Amino acid sequence: MAIVYATEATFADDIKEGTVLVDFYADWCGPCKMIAPVLEQIAAESDAFKIVKLNVDENMAVAQKYGVRAIPTLFVMKNGEVAAQKAGFMPKDALMNWVQTA
């Protein structure tokens, strides 16, 4: 499944159905750059959940709405509702397990 790059205008629609892993990131963020290939690998290998990335520098209102204070911050959303959240890098296996058990 391809990674979806959300904006303030599309975010609500992008997260409204099913299980969605949201990555709040910034282009300049080192840990964000570390987790990006992990997310790309998961997207290429699995259709278990949707991955949505949101650039906090370009979409500050959404980041503020969800109280994002550090990046990367990851949210598991289920049918538009927050099920879990964590900040920082996670390896692939830990990330998959976290999303599936959230």
Backbone as ProteinMPNN parsed JSONL, in Angstrom:
{"seq_chain_A": "MAIVYATEATFADDIKEGTVLVDFYADWCGPCKMIAPVLEQIAAESDAFKIVKLNVDENMAVAQKYGVRAIPTLFVMKNGEVAAQKAGFMPKDALMNWVQTA", "coords_chain_A": {"N_chain_A": [[0.844, -1.17, 0.0], [0.538, 2.208, -0.781], [2.159, 5.058, 0.689], [0.39, 7.74, 2.076], [0.44, 11.191, 1.667], [-0.636, 13.601, 3.674], [-2.56, 16.651, 3.99], [-3.668, 19.67, 5.663], [-6.186, 20.001, 4.572], [-6.906, 17.453, 3.674], [-6.554, 15.635, 5.746], [-8.551, 14.715, 7.659], [-10.221, 13.102, 6.06], [-8.329, 11.23, 5.237], [-7.813, 9.723, 7.493], [-10.168, 8.612, 8.375], [-11.264, 6.002, 8.082], [-10.83, 2.621, 9.068], [-7.707, 1.161, 10.253], [-5.071, 3.321, 10.817], [-1.764, 4.4, 10.547], [-0.261, 7.242, 11.594], [2.255, 9.486, 10.776], [3.694, 12.144, 12.107], [5.847, 14.475, 10.959], [8.948, 16.204, 10.007], [10.853, 17.645, 7.366], [13.488, 18.317, 8.034], [14.171, 16.861, 10.242], [16.157, 14.594, 11.969], [15.624, 11.962, 13.302], [13.16, 11.553, 12.027], [13.932, 11.152, 9.419], [15.208, 8.757, 9.775], [13.135, 6.978, 10.384], [11.585, 7.028, 8.106], [12.415, 5.21, 5.913], [11.711, 2.807, 7.137], [8.94, 2.981, 7.36], [8.349, 3.095, 4.622], [9.153, 0.526, 3.85], [7.356, -1.073, 5.319], [4.952, -0.226, 4.136], [5.335, -1.212, 1.553], [5.343, -3.945, 1.985], [3.047, -4.713, 3.386], [-0.518, -4.71, 3.738], [-1.916, -4.318, 5.975], [-2.556, -2.052, 7.426], [-3.143, 1.45, 6.873], [-0.791, 3.984, 5.967], [-0.157, 7.248, 6.833], [1.412, 10.283, 6.257], [2.249, 13.391, 7.729], [3.424, 16.544, 7.268], [4.625, 18.581, 9.674], [5.559, 21.197, 9.592], [4.319, 22.312, 7.409], [1.68, 21.952, 7.956], [0.619, 23.013, 10.426], [-1.707, 23.454, 11.979], [-3.078, 20.999, 12.213], [-1.179, 19.462, 13.567], [-1.069, 20.911, 15.967], [-3.702, 20.571, 16.851], [-3.699, 17.882, 17.583], [-1.864, 17.9, 19.587], [0.874, 17.581, 19.114], [4.167, 17.682, 20.038], [6.73, 16.892, 19.762], [8.865, 15.453, 17.282], [9.746, 12.588, 15.331], [6.276, 12.003, 15.795], [4.111, 9.393, 16.319], [0.921, 8.165, 15.586], [-1.645, 5.83, 16.192], [-4.541, 5.472, 14.553], [-7.921, 4.651, 14.735], [-10.612, 4.275, 12.805], [-10.781, 7.083, 12.669], [-10.351, 7.903, 15.287], [-8.055, 8.457, 17.98], [-6.047, 5.824, 18.949], [-3.612, 5.126, 20.022], [-0.41, 6.595, 20.843], [2.975, 7.564, 20.214], [6.25, 8.931, 20.601], [9.195, 9.387, 18.661], [11.778, 7.267, 17.184], [11.187, 3.922, 16.027], [12.075, 0.519, 15.583], [11.278, -1.657, 12.799], [9.914, -4.188, 13.495], [9.03, -3.702, 16.134], [7.418, -1.484, 15.671], [5.418, -2.526, 13.946], [4.256, -4.417, 15.699], [3.322, -2.713, 17.741], [1.378, -1.157, 16.361], [-0.439, -3.151, 15.619], [-1.338, -4.08, 18.082], [-2.498, -1.941, 19.272]], "CA_chain_A": [[0.0, 0.0, 0.0], [1.336, 3.425, -0.873], [2.07, 6.032, 1.772], [-0.409, 8.912, 1.731], [0.933, 12.44, 2.243], [-1.829, 14.381, 3.994], [-2.507, 18.096, 4.243], [-4.757, 20.084, 6.545], [-7.445, 19.834, 3.858], [-7.229, 16.04, 3.419], [-6.238, 14.781, 6.888], [-9.739, 14.067, 8.244], [-10.635, 12.027, 5.151], [-7.272, 10.219, 5.169], [-7.766, 8.89, 8.711], [-11.516, 8.315, 8.878], [-11.685, 4.605, 8.002], [-9.862, 1.564, 9.312], [-6.532, 1.428, 11.079], [-4.139, 4.212, 10.117], [-0.574, 4.855, 11.257], [0.04, 8.614, 11.183], [3.601, 9.942, 11.081], [3.888, 13.592, 12.117], [7.277, 14.589, 10.687], [9.462, 17.394, 9.321], [11.934, 17.287, 6.44], [14.792, 18.594, 8.639], [14.28, 16.063, 11.466], [16.995, 13.4, 11.83], [14.886, 10.725, 13.575], [12.115, 11.393, 11.008], [14.612, 10.563, 8.262], [15.527, 7.367, 10.116], [11.931, 6.134, 10.368], [10.974, 7.062, 6.777], [12.564, 3.962, 5.163], [10.971, 1.75, 7.843], [7.548, 3.128, 6.929], [8.288, 2.712, 3.211], [9.243, -0.928, 3.798], [6.08, -1.603, 5.795], [3.952, 0.059, 3.105], [5.58, -2.093, 0.419], [5.176, -5.344, 2.36], [1.835, -5.038, 4.129], [-1.749, -3.942, 3.58], [-2.617, -4.482, 7.253], [-3.035, -0.736, 7.839], [-2.771, 2.566, 6.01], [0.21, 4.891, 6.532], [-0.363, 8.643, 6.44], [2.453, 11.179, 6.765], [1.837, 14.786, 7.757], [4.538, 17.456, 7.514], [4.157, 19.523, 10.694], [5.913, 22.566, 9.217], [3.365, 22.771, 6.394], [0.316, 21.693, 8.425], [0.723, 23.25, 11.868], [-3.003, 23.402, 12.665], [-3.377, 19.598, 12.542], [-0.232, 19.065, 14.616], [-1.508, 21.551, 17.206], [-4.957, 19.941, 17.262], [-3.394, 16.594, 18.202], [-0.904, 18.095, 20.667], [2.199, 17.086, 18.736], [5.192, 18.577, 20.562], [8.025, 16.343, 19.355], [8.753, 14.679, 16.048], [8.467, 12.11, 14.827], [5.239, 11.471, 16.675], [3.307, 8.417, 15.595], [-0.404, 7.897, 16.127], [-2.487, 4.796, 15.606], [-5.913, 5.962, 14.496], [-8.898, 3.623, 14.355], [-11.853, 4.935, 12.364], [-10.705, 8.502, 12.957], [-10.099, 8.169, 16.693], [-6.714, 8.108, 18.45], [-5.984, 4.592, 19.736], [-2.314, 5.109, 20.706], [0.582, 7.515, 20.291], [4.354, 7.474, 20.71], [7.199, 9.827, 19.938], [10.526, 8.845, 18.431], [12.036, 6.174, 16.244], [10.968, 2.531, 16.422], [12.416, -0.421, 14.523], [10.132, -2.204, 12.067], [9.159, -5.197, 14.232], [8.374, -3.037, 17.266], [6.384, -0.628, 15.111], [4.325, -3.404, 13.491], [3.605, -4.973, 16.884], [2.617, -1.624, 18.408], [0.163, -0.811, 15.592], [-1.381, -4.276, 15.642], [-1.888, -4.288, 19.42], [-3.094, -0.673, 19.762]], "C_chain_A": [[0.894, 1.239, 0.0], [1.144, 4.298, 0.361], [1.302, 7.242, 1.266], [0.197, 10.122, 2.429], [-0.261, 13.366, 2.426], [-1.516, 15.863, 4.111], [-3.626, 18.429, 5.223], [-6.112, 19.827, 5.897], [-7.864, 18.367, 3.727], [-7.143, 15.152, 4.652], [-7.454, 14.029, 7.433], [-10.22, 12.915, 7.363], [-9.619, 10.897, 5.129], [-7.279, 9.271, 6.363], [-9.113, 8.323, 9.121], [-11.913, 6.848, 8.881], [-10.543, 3.654, 8.281], [-8.756, 1.973, 10.257], [-5.524, 2.214, 10.257], [-2.983, 4.543, 11.058], [-0.239, 6.231, 10.718], [1.429, 8.975, 11.677], [3.624, 11.46, 10.972], [5.397, 13.823, 12.022], [7.633, 15.977, 10.154], [10.656, 16.963, 8.481], [13.32, 17.424, 7.066], [15.11, 17.681, 9.823], [15.063, 14.771, 11.233], [16.266, 12.097, 12.122], [13.75, 10.471, 12.58], [12.71, 10.743, 9.759], [14.974, 9.106, 8.52], [14.296, 6.467, 9.996], [11.291, 6.076, 8.977], [11.181, 5.764, 5.988], [11.864, 2.775, 5.819], [9.511, 1.793, 7.402], [7.382, 2.732, 5.467], [8.33, 1.199, 3.055], [7.93, -1.568, 4.244], [5.001, -1.401, 4.733], [4.096, -0.882, 1.907], [5.224, -3.552, 0.724], [3.8, -5.699, 2.903], [0.677, -4.126, 3.761], [-2.56, -3.968, 4.871], [-3.194, -3.163, 7.765], [-2.501, 0.307, 6.872], [-1.72, 3.416, 6.727], [-0.011, 6.28, 5.944], [0.747, 9.471, 7.071], [1.933, 12.61, 6.684], [3.036, 15.649, 8.149], [4.054, 18.552, 8.471], [4.493, 20.972, 10.352], [4.893, 23.155, 8.244], [1.914, 22.669, 6.865], [0.231, 21.849, 9.944], [-0.605, 23.1, 12.608], [-3.355, 21.975, 13.073], [-2.463, 19.125, 13.662], [-0.643, 19.662, 15.962], [-2.782, 20.901, 17.742], [-4.709, 18.637, 18.022], [-2.301, 16.69, 19.268], [0.488, 17.567, 20.373], [3.241, 18.106, 19.166], [6.597, 18.119, 20.2], [7.813, 15.577, 18.058], [9.935, 13.727, 15.938], [7.543, 11.702, 15.964], [4.363, 10.586, 15.822], [1.999, 8.206, 16.335], [-0.957, 6.662, 15.446], [-3.903, 5.336, 15.704], [-6.804, 4.798, 14.062], [-10.219, 4.319, 14.085], [-11.914, 6.39, 12.817], [-10.431, 8.88, 14.394], [-8.698, 7.714, 17.095], [-6.79, 6.862, 19.327], [-4.695, 4.528, 20.553], [-1.423, 6.168, 20.08], [1.918, 7.318, 20.982], [5.192, 8.496, 19.956], [8.517, 9.1, 19.766], [10.561, 7.678, 17.464], [11.685, 4.828, 16.862], [11.418, 1.637, 15.278], [11.148, -1.083, 13.962], [9.301, -3.185, 12.894], [8.391, -4.591, 15.401], [7.22, -2.171, 16.778], [5.172, -1.441, 14.659], [3.552, -3.951, 14.683], [2.774, -3.917, 17.607], [1.32, -1.283, 17.683], [-0.88, -1.918, 15.723], [-1.994, -4.518, 17.011], [-2.551, -3.045, 19.996], [-4.613, -0.754, 19.765]], "O_chain_A": [[1.895, 1.289, 0.715], [0.089, 4.272, 0.995], [1.538, 7.713, 0.154], [0.442, 10.092, 3.635], [-0.829, 13.858, 1.451], [-0.37, 16.268, 4.303], [-4.434, 17.567, 5.569], [-7.076, 19.479, 6.58], [-9.058, 18.073, 3.676], [-7.615, 14.016, 4.614], [-7.38, 12.819, 7.645], [-10.588, 11.859, 7.878], [-9.994, 9.73, 5.016], [-6.803, 8.141, 6.26], [-9.197, 7.616, 10.125], [-12.824, 6.473, 9.619], [-9.427, 3.845, 7.798], [-8.845, 2.979, 10.961], [-5.17, 1.824, 9.144], [-3.193, 4.916, 12.212], [0.036, 6.386, 9.528], [1.746, 8.793, 12.853], [3.579, 12.005, 9.869], [6.143, 13.41, 12.91], [6.762, 16.805, 9.887], [11.379, 16.034, 8.839], [14.241, 16.713, 6.665], [16.22, 17.73, 10.351], [14.679, 13.95, 10.401], [16.277, 11.197, 11.282], [13.408, 9.319, 12.311], [12.079, 9.898, 9.124], [15.04, 8.307, 7.585], [14.405, 5.322, 9.556], [10.525, 5.153, 8.7], [10.212, 5.246, 5.432], [11.466, 1.836, 5.13], [8.918, 0.756, 7.107], [6.388, 2.102, 5.106], [7.618, 0.644, 2.218], [7.451, -2.507, 3.608], [4.221, -2.314, 4.462], [3.1, -1.298, 1.316], [4.849, -4.303, -0.176], [3.418, -6.869, 2.885], [0.857, -2.935, 3.506], [-3.756, -3.674, 4.862], [-4.209, -3.159, 8.461], [-1.532, 0.072, 6.15], [-1.755, 3.551, 7.95], [-0.048, 6.461, 4.727], [0.995, 9.376, 8.273], [1.273, 12.996, 5.719], [3.592, 15.495, 9.236], [3.183, 19.35, 8.123], [3.785, 21.884, 10.78], [4.638, 24.359, 8.259], [1.019, 23.238, 6.24], [-0.178, 20.929, 10.652], [-0.617, 22.659, 13.757], [-3.877, 21.76, 14.167], [-2.913, 18.466, 14.599], [-0.57, 18.984, 16.987], [-2.921, 20.704, 18.949], [-5.415, 18.324, 18.982], [-1.861, 15.668, 19.794], [1.202, 17.151, 21.285], [3.214, 19.254, 18.724], [7.551, 18.887, 20.322], [6.71, 15.11, 17.775], [11.024, 14.045, 16.415], [7.977, 11.131, 16.965], [3.927, 10.976, 14.739], [1.975, 8.084, 17.56], [-0.758, 6.471, 14.247], [-4.401, 5.62, 16.793], [-6.473, 4.059, 13.134], [-10.857, 4.869, 14.983], [-12.947, 6.869, 13.285], [-10.29, 10.064, 14.7], [-8.211, 6.697, 16.602], [-7.509, 6.842, 20.327], [-4.673, 3.952, 21.641], [-1.64, 6.59, 18.944], [1.991, 6.96, 22.158], [4.881, 8.87, 18.825], [8.912, 8.297, 20.612], [9.536, 7.18, 17.0], [11.86, 4.616, 18.062], [11.172, 1.957, 14.115], [10.089, -1.058, 14.589], [8.084, -3.021, 12.982], [7.23, -4.932, 15.629], [6.162, -2.132, 17.407], [4.032, -1.082, 14.957], [2.321, -3.947, 14.676], [1.653, -4.191, 18.036], [0.275, -1.136, 18.317], [-2.064, -1.643, 15.916], [-3.072, -5.106, 17.1], [-3.107, -3.092, 21.093], [-5.282, 0.208, 20.142]]}, "name": "protein", "num_of_chains": 1, "seq": "MAIVYATEATFADDIKEGTVLVDFYADWCGPCKMIAPVLEQIAAESDAFKIVKLNVDENMAVAQKYGVRAIPTLFVMKNGEVAAQKAGFMPKDALMNWVQTA"}
